[in-house]
Amino acid sequence: MKRRTFSQLSLCALGGTLISCSAAKKNPITPNSNASDKSLKIWWQEGFYPEEIDTLKRIIEDWKVQSQVDVDLRVIPQKDILAALDRALTQGTDDIPDIFYSGSADLTTIPRLAWNGGLVDVSDVIQPIENYYTPNVLEGVNYQNKIAANRSYYAVPLMQSAIHIHYWEDLLINAVGERRVTIPKDWQSFWDFWQNVHSTLQANQGSDIYSVGMPMSLSLDTYNNFEQFLEAHNIEVLDESGNFAITASNREAFVNAIEDYASFFKDGTVPPDAVNWDNTGNNVSLLSRKSLMTVNHTLSAPGSQRSDSDTYYEKLATVEWPSKPDGSPMRYVIEIKQAVILSQSTQPEAAKDFLAFLAQPQNLSAYTKGAQGRYLPVMPELFEDPFWKDPQDTHISVAVEQLQNTRPAYQVVNPAYGEVAGQNVWGQIMNKIALGELDSNAAADEAIQTIQQIFSDWQ
């Protein structure tokens, strides 16, 4: 796949947070009881910050004044929203949203829906503002549709993210005697560094802290993190035509990537409970200072500490990924967070009008800031807002630098890969390795067989 660049960006500031523990206790769907049959139905994932939904509601109210269309907004917890949509679509009820947004749908649900003709083509929403986006962002919402026999825009980009590495600078200095400037830049030395400080860390801080917070569970974090390891090892799981590309010629490299990722847990430098982490587990481990460092696909860990300037600016740090094992610069897998219109929408034109309104730079800027910068903007001009500019903020400067060299998620190339994420093939094999059920070779065989079956069934 072609190298993409994110140009004309300045240093900027970003935040985020962990999902609220109380979210799981709430009613999975909270409808507007005053909604009418002619209301525009919007299903939206619950924000990690209350300000995210508050901002969305303000944008909705502004649009209602302009459009004179009522809105039924349903705010659904992250853990429930994809299942809620699946139930609505499979049961064939009238309770199907016009507009849908979930933070993980781009990896699993959206490619499948687009392929099966389940989404409305939103090209007429994007084309008037196409120049505001960068090519890699637009590529991330350009999906195949077997019914229409075309590839087109079937989602509207809202935010984006890459995979980040966070650590405790104060622990590194005080407990280990190292600091940021001593962290190596090449692949093997970089990871050896974190594994080698483990014994010193435990000697000074106790046996309940670990140097590496790498998930080995069925969480989506395991899937995302290993995708970046595959990229580091230059393993093309799919070729440019979307065909499964792991064969005898690159199987050894695939096994090496698996062994590389699993080595942290096997060496005892990862918390044992990493086999059970959910999608917040690595963040919780880091923020409770049970892990010295972790890898995460948003800036939610440092972002959750924005109100504590000392912790955000001085104690927590975000560091660049090392170069690839072959010495070449790292290329990053980006995720594009996106909203879609269901093909069963009863108000597709109103839905398009709202998404066009939301995607106006001033509204998208407000929403991204309302989400406290957990993700990065998808329009370069939005980085010029003072919210994003802070020369002392290394979390942001590192995150923005990562956008200079990216590739889209494989789901855009072939929608069948959404099922690889849906079944969490990488989480499955890593979990089995951690539990002693597979070695790296057997894990490679299982993953290859599973993905081949997924692609075969897809055809």
C-alpha positions as CSV (number, residue, x, y, z in Angstrom):
1,M,0.0,0.0,0.0
2,K,1.2,3.5,-0.7
3,R,2.8,5.7,1.9
4,R,0.5,8.5,3.1
5,T,1.6,11.7,4.8
6,F,-0.2,14.1,7.1
7,S,1.2,17.5,6.1
8,Q,1.0,21.0,7.4
9,L,0.5,20.0,11.0
10,S,1.7,21.9,14.0
11,L,2.3,20.8,17.6
12,C,-1.1,20.4,19.3
13,A,-2.7,19.3,22.5
14,L,-4.9,16.2,23.1
15,G,-6.7,14.4,25.9
16,G,-9.0,11.5,26.7
17,T,-10.0,9.3,29.6
18,L,-10.9,5.9,30.7
19,I,-14.5,4.7,30.2
20,S,-16.5,5.3,33.3
21,C,-17.0,2.2,35.5
22,S,-20.6,3.3,36.0
23,A,-21.3,3.1,32.3
24,A,-21.9,-0.6,32.5
25,K,-24.6,-0.1,35.1
26,K,-26.7,2.3,33.0
27,N,-29.6,1.3,30.7
28,P,-27.9,0.2,27.4
29,I,-30.3,2.5,25.4
30,T,-31.6,5.8,26.7
31,P,-34.2,7.1,24.1
32,N,-35.8,10.5,23.9
33,S,-39.3,9.7,25.2
34,N,-40.7,12.7,23.2
35,A,-39.5,11.4,19.9
36,S,-42.0,11.1,17.1
37,D,-42.1,8.6,14.2
38,K,-40.7,11.4,12.0
39,S,-37.7,12.1,14.2
40,L,-34.2,11.5,12.9
41,K,-33.0,8.6,14.9
42,I,-29.4,8.8,16.0
43,W,-27.6,6.0,17.9
44,W,-24.3,7.3,19.4
45,Q,-21.7,5.6,21.6
46,E,-21.5,7.0,25.1
47,G,-18.6,9.4,25.4
48,F,-15.6,8.7,27.6
49,Y,-16.2,12.2,28.9
50,P,-19.6,13.8,29.5
51,E,-18.5,16.8,27.5
52,E,-18.4,14.7,24.3
53,I,-22.2,14.0,24.4
54,D,-22.9,17.5,25.8
55,T,-21.2,19.0,22.7
56,L,-23.0,16.6,20.4
57,K,-26.3,17.6,21.9
58,R,-25.5,21.3,21.3
59,I,-24.7,20.6,17.7
60,I,-27.9,18.7,17.3
61,E,-29.9,21.6,18.8
62,D,-28.3,24.0,16.4
63,W,-29.1,21.8,13.5
64,K,-32.7,21.3,14.7
65,V,-33.2,25.1,14.6
66,Q,-31.9,25.2,11.0
67,S,-33.6,22.0,9.7
68,Q,-36.8,22.0,11.7
69,V,-36.4,18.2,12.1
70,D,-36.8,16.6,15.5
71,V,-34.1,14.2,16.7
72,D,-34.3,11.0,18.8
73,L,-30.7,10.7,20.2
74,R,-30.0,7.4,21.9
75,V,-26.7,7.3,23.9
76,I,-25.5,3.7,24.2
77,P,-22.5,2.4,26.3
78,Q,-19.6,1.1,24.3
79,K,-20.0,-2.5,25.5
80,D,-23.7,-2.6,24.2
81,I,-23.9,-0.5,21.1
82,L,-22.7,-3.0,18.4
83,A,-24.9,-5.7,19.9
84,A,-27.9,-3.3,19.9
85,L,-27.4,-2.5,16.2
86,D,-27.0,-6.2,15.4
87,R,-30.2,-7.1,17.2
88,A,-32.1,-4.3,15.4
89,L,-30.9,-5.4,12.0
90,T,-31.4,-9.1,12.5
91,Q,-34.8,-8.9,14.1
92,G,-36.1,-6.7,11.3
93,T,-37.8,-4.2,13.6
94,D,-38.8,-0.7,12.8
95,D,-36.4,0.5,15.5
96,I,-33.4,1.0,13.3
97,P,-31.3,4.2,13.5
98,D,-30.9,6.6,10.7
99,I,-27.4,7.5,11.9
100,F,-25.0,5.3,13.8
101,Y,-21.7,5.9,15.5
102,S,-19.5,3.5,17.5
103,G,-15.8,3.9,18.2
104,S,-15.0,0.3,17.2
105,A,-17.4,-0.1,14.3
106,D,-14.7,1.0,11.8
107,L,-12.8,-2.2,12.6
108,T,-15.7,-4.7,12.6
109,T,-19.2,-3.6,11.6
110,I,-18.9,-0.8,9.0
111,P,-16.9,-2.7,6.3
112,R,-19.4,-5.6,6.4
113,L,-22.4,-3.3,6.3
114,A,-21.0,-1.4,3.3
115,W,-20.1,-4.6,1.5
116,N,-23.7,-5.9,1.9
117,G,-25.3,-2.7,0.8
118,G,-26.4,-1.9,4.3
119,L,-25.1,1.7,4.2
120,V,-26.1,4.9,2.3
121,D,-23.5,6.3,0.0
122,V,-22.5,9.7,1.5
123,S,-20.3,11.0,-1.3
124,D,-22.5,14.0,-1.6
125,V,-21.8,14.8,2.0
126,I,-18.0,14.5,1.7
127,Q,-17.3,15.9,-1.8
128,P,-18.2,19.6,-0.9
129,I,-15.6,19.4,2.0
130,E,-13.2,16.9,0.4
131,N,-10.3,19.3,0.4
132,Y,-10.5,19.7,4.2
133,Y,-9.5,16.1,4.6
134,T,-6.2,14.4,3.9
135,P,-6.0,11.4,1.4
136,N,-5.4,8.8,4.2
137,V,-8.5,9.9,6.0
138,L,-10.6,9.7,2.9
139,E,-9.1,6.3,2.1
140,G,-10.3,5.1,5.5
141,V,-14.0,5.6,4.6
142,N,-13.9,4.4,1.0
143,Y,-15.5,1.0,1.1
144,Q,-16.5,-1.8,-1.3
145,N,-20.1,-2.5,-2.0
146,K,-20.9,-5.8,-3.7
147,I,-24.5,-4.8,-4.3
148,A,-23.7,-1.5,-6.1
149,A,-20.5,-3.1,-7.5
150,N,-18.5,0.0,-6.6
151,R,-16.1,1.5,-4.1
152,S,-17.3,4.8,-2.6
153,Y,-17.7,6.9,0.5
154,Y,-20.0,5.1,2.9
155,A,-19.0,6.9,6.1
156,V,-18.2,10.4,7.3
157,P,-14.8,10.8,9.1
158,L,-14.9,12.3,12.6
159,M,-11.6,11.6,14.4
160,Q,-8.5,9.4,14.0
161,S,-5.9,7.7,16.1
162,A,-2.7,5.6,15.9
163,I,-1.0,3.3,18.4
164,H,0.9,5.1,21.2
165,I,3.4,4.1,23.8
166,H,3.1,5.7,27.3
167,Y,5.2,5.3,30.4
168,W,5.9,6.8,33.8
169,E,8.9,9.2,33.5
170,D,9.1,9.7,37.3
171,L,9.3,5.9,37.9
172,L,11.9,5.5,35.2
173,I,14.0,8.1,36.8
174,N,13.5,7.4,40.5
175,A,13.1,3.7,40.5
176,V,15.2,2.6,37.6
177,G,17.8,5.4,37.3
178,E,17.0,6.0,33.6
179,R,15.3,8.8,31.7
180,R,13.7,9.5,28.3
181,V,17.0,10.4,26.6
182,T,18.4,6.9,27.4
183,I,15.6,5.0,25.7
184,P,17.0,3.4,22.6
185,K,15.6,4.1,19.1
186,D,16.2,0.8,17.3
187,W,13.6,-2.0,17.6
188,Q,15.5,-4.7,19.6
189,S,17.3,-2.4,21.9
190,F,14.1,-0.5,22.6
191,W,12.1,-3.5,23.8
192,D,15.2,-5.0,25.5
193,F,15.4,-1.8,27.5
194,W,11.9,-2.2,29.0
195,Q,12.4,-5.9,29.8
196,N,15.8,-5.3,31.3
197,V,14.6,-2.6,33.8
198,H,12.0,-5.0,35.2
199,S,14.2,-6.5,37.9
200,T,15.4,-3.1,39.1
201,L,11.9,-1.7,39.0
202,Q,10.6,-4.5,41.2
203,A,13.5,-4.3,43.6
204,N,12.8,-0.7,44.2
205,Q,9.0,-0.6,44.0
206,G,7.8,-4.1,45.0
207,S,6.8,-7.3,43.2
208,D,3.4,-6.1,42.2
209,I,4.7,-3.7,39.5
210,Y,5.7,-4.8,36.0
211,S,7.8,-3.1,33.4
212,V,5.5,-3.8,30.3
213,G,1.8,-3.5,30.2
214,M,1.1,-5.5,27.0
215,P,-2.4,-7.0,26.8
216,M,-2.7,-10.8,26.2
217,S,-6.4,-11.0,26.5
218,L,-9.4,-11.1,24.2
219,S,-9.6,-7.3,24.3
220,L,-9.5,-5.2,21.1
221,D,-6.3,-3.7,22.5
222,T,-4.5,-7.0,21.9
223,Y,-5.8,-7.0,18.3
224,N,-4.7,-3.4,17.7
225,N,-1.3,-3.7,19.3
226,F,-0.4,-6.8,17.4
227,E,-1.5,-5.2,14.1
228,Q,1.3,-2.6,14.8
229,F,3.8,-5.4,15.5
230,L,2.9,-7.0,12.1
231,E,3.5,-3.7,10.5
232,A,6.9,-3.4,12.3
233,H,7.9,-6.8,10.9
234,N,6.8,-5.7,7.4
235,I,4.3,-8.6,7.2
236,E,1.6,-7.9,4.7
237,V,-1.4,-9.9,5.9
238,L,-3.2,-8.7,2.7
239,D,-1.7,-7.7,-0.6
240,E,-2.8,-4.5,-2.4
241,S,-5.7,-6.4,-4.1
242,G,-7.0,-7.5,-0.7
243,N,-6.0,-11.1,-1.0
244,F,-4.7,-13.0,2.1
245,A,-0.9,-12.8,1.7
246,I,0.6,-14.9,4.5
247,T,2.2,-17.9,2.8
248,A,5.2,-20.1,3.1
249,S,7.4,-17.3,1.9
250,N,6.6,-15.0,4.9
251,R,5.4,-17.5,7.5
252,E,8.7,-17.4,9.4
253,A,8.5,-13.6,9.7
254,F,4.9,-14.0,11.0
255,V,6.0,-16.5,13.6
256,N,8.8,-14.1,14.7
257,A,6.2,-11.3,15.1
258,I,4.1,-13.6,17.3
259,E,7.1,-14.6,19.3
260,D,8.2,-11.0,19.6
261,Y,4.9,-9.8,21.0
262,A,4.4,-12.8,23.3
263,S,7.9,-12.7,24.7
264,F,7.1,-9.9,27.2
265,F,4.5,-12.1,29.0
266,K,6.6,-15.3,28.7
267,D,9.5,-13.4,30.3
268,G,7.4,-12.4,33.3
269,T,7.6,-8.6,32.6
270,V,3.8,-8.3,32.0
271,P,1.2,-8.5,34.8
272,P,-0.3,-12.0,35.0
273,D,-3.8,-10.6,34.9
274,A,-3.1,-9.2,31.4
275,V,-4.7,-12.4,30.1
276,N,-8.1,-11.1,31.5
277,W,-7.9,-7.4,30.6
278,D,-10.8,-5.8,29.0
279,N,-10.4,-2.7,26.7
280,T,-9.5,-0.5,29.7
281,G,-7.2,-3.1,31.4
282,N,-3.9,-1.8,30.1
283,N,-4.9,1.8,31.0
284,V,-6.0,0.8,34.5
285,S,-2.7,-1.1,35.0
286,L,-0.6,1.9,33.9
287,L,-2.6,4.6,35.8
288,S,-2.6,2.5,39.0
289,R,1.2,2.2,38.6
290,K,1.1,-1.5,38.2
291,S,2.9,-1.2,34.8
292,L,5.8,1.1,34.0
293,M,4.7,1.4,30.3
294,T,1.9,0.4,28.0
295,V,0.8,0.4,24.4
296,N,-2.6,1.9,23.5
297,H,-4.6,2.9,20.4
298,T,-5.8,6.2,21.8
299,L,-4.4,9.0,24.0
300,S,-6.9,8.1,26.7
301,A,-4.3,7.2,29.4
302,P,-2.5,10.5,29.5
303,G,-5.6,12.4,28.6
304,S,-7.4,11.2,31.7
305,Q,-4.8,13.1,33.7
306,R,-5.1,16.5,32.0
307,S,-6.6,18.1,35.1
308,D,-3.4,17.2,37.0
309,S,-0.7,19.3,35.3
310,D,2.1,17.7,37.3
311,T,1.1,14.2,36.3
312,Y,0.2,15.1,32.7
313,Y,3.3,17.1,31.9
314,E,5.9,15.8,34.2
315,K,5.2,12.2,35.4
316,L,3.5,10.6,32.4
317,A,5.2,10.6,29.0
318,T,4.5,9.4,25.5
319,V,7.5,8.2,23.5
320,E,8.1,7.6,19.8
321,W,8.0,4.0,18.5
322,P,11.4,2.6,17.6
323,S,12.5,2.0,14.0
324,K,11.4,-1.3,12.5
325,P,13.6,-4.4,13.0
326,D,15.1,-3.8,9.5
327,G,16.0,-0.2,10.5
328,S,13.4,1.6,8.4
329,P,11.1,4.2,9.9
330,M,7.9,3.0,11.5
331,R,4.7,3.2,9.6
332,Y,1.5,3.5,11.6
333,V,-1.9,1.8,11.3
334,I,-4.5,4.5,11.7
335,E,-8.1,4.1,12.7
336,I,-10.7,6.5,11.3
337,K,-13.7,7.0,13.7
338,Q,-16.7,7.5,11.5
339,A,-20.5,7.9,11.4
340,V,-22.8,6.1,8.9
341,I,-26.3,6.2,7.6
342,L,-28.1,2.8,7.5
343,S,-29.7,1.9,4.2
344,Q,-32.9,1.2,6.1
345,S,-33.1,4.8,7.2
346,T,-36.5,6.3,6.7
347,Q,-34.9,9.8,6.5
348,P,-31.7,9.5,4.5
349,E,-31.8,13.1,3.3
350,A,-32.2,14.5,6.7
351,A,-29.4,12.1,7.9
352,K,-27.1,13.4,5.2
353,D,-28.0,17.0,6.1
354,F,-27.1,16.4,9.8
355,L,-23.8,14.7,9.0
356,A,-22.9,17.5,6.6
357,F,-23.7,20.0,9.4
358,L,-21.6,18.0,11.9
359,A,-18.7,17.7,9.5
360,Q,-18.4,21.5,9.1
361,P,-15.0,22.4,10.5
362,Q,-16.3,24.5,13.3
363,N,-18.7,21.8,14.5
364,L,-16.2,18.9,14.1
365,S,-13.7,21.0,16.0
366,A,-16.1,21.5,18.8
367,Y,-17.0,17.8,18.9
368,T,-13.4,16.6,18.9
369,K,-12.5,19.1,21.7
370,G,-15.7,18.0,23.6
371,A,-14.3,14.5,23.4
372,Q,-11.3,16.0,25.2
373,G,-9.0,15.1,22.4
374,R,-9.0,11.4,23.0
375,Y,-8.6,11.1,19.3
376,L,-6.9,13.5,16.8
377,P,-8.7,15.7,14.3
378,V,-9.2,14.5,10.7
379,M,-8.8,17.9,9.2
380,P,-5.4,19.6,9.3
381,E,-6.8,23.1,9.8
382,L,-8.4,22.0,13.1
383,F,-4.9,21.7,14.6
384,E,-4.6,25.4,14.4
385,D,-7.1,25.8,17.2
386,P,-5.3,26.8,20.5
387,F,-6.8,23.7,22.2
388,W,-4.3,21.6,20.3
389,K,-1.3,23.9,20.6
390,D,1.0,23.4,23.6
391,P,4.7,23.2,23.1
392,Q,5.2,21.4,26.4
393,D,2.8,18.6,25.5
394,T,4.9,15.7,24.4
395,H,1.9,13.4,24.2
396,I,0.5,15.5,21.4
397,S,3.7,16.2,19.6
398,V,4.5,12.5,19.4
399,A,1.0,11.6,18.3
400,V,1.0,14.2,15.5
401,E,4.4,13.0,14.3
402,Q,3.0,9.5,13.9
403,L,0.5,10.8,11.4
404,Q,3.4,11.6,9.0
405,N,3.6,8.0,7.8
406,T,0.5,5.8,7.9
407,R,-1.5,3.1,6.2
408,P,-5.2,2.4,6.5
409,A,-6.5,-0.5,8.4
410,Y,-6.9,-3.7,6.3
411,Q,-10.7,-3.6,6.6
412,V,-10.7,-0.8,4.0
413,V,-8.8,-3.0,1.5
414,N,-11.0,-6.0,2.1
415,P,-14.1,-6.0,4.2
416,A,-13.6,-9.6,5.2
417,Y,-10.8,-8.4,7.4
418,G,-13.5,-6.9,9.7
419,E,-14.4,-10.4,10.6
420,V,-10.7,-11.0,11.6
421,A,-11.1,-8.2,14.1
422,G,-14.6,-9.3,15.0
423,Q,-13.4,-12.7,16.0
424,N,-10.3,-11.1,17.4
425,V,-7.9,-13.7,15.8
426,W,-4.9,-12.0,17.3
427,G,-6.4,-11.8,20.8
428,Q,-7.3,-15.5,20.6
429,I,-3.8,-16.7,19.7
430,M,-2.1,-14.4,22.2
431,N,-4.4,-15.5,25.0
432,K,-3.8,-19.2,24.2
433,I,0.0,-18.6,24.2
434,A,-0.2,-16.9,27.6
435,L,-2.3,-19.7,29.0
436,G,0.2,-22.3,27.7
437,E,-2.2,-23.8,25.2
438,L,-0.1,-22.9,22.0
439,D,3.4,-22.1,21.1
440,S,4.3,-19.5,18.5
441,N,4.4,-22.0,15.6
442,A,1.0,-23.5,16.5
443,A,-0.4,-20.1,17.1
444,A,0.7,-19.0,13.6
445,D,-0.9,-22.1,12.1
446,E,-4.2,-21.5,13.9
447,A,-4.3,-17.9,12.9
448,I,-3.6,-18.7,9.2
449,Q,-6.2,-21.4,9.2
450,T,-8.8,-19.2,10.8
451,I,-8.3,-16.2,8.5
452,Q,-8.3,-18.5,5.4
453,Q,-11.6,-19.9,6.6
454,I,-13.0,-16.4,7.2
455,F,-12.0,-15.3,3.7
456,S,-13.3,-18.5,2.1
457,D,-16.7,-18.1,3.9
458,W,-16.8,-14.4,2.9
459,Q,-16.7,-15.4,-0.8
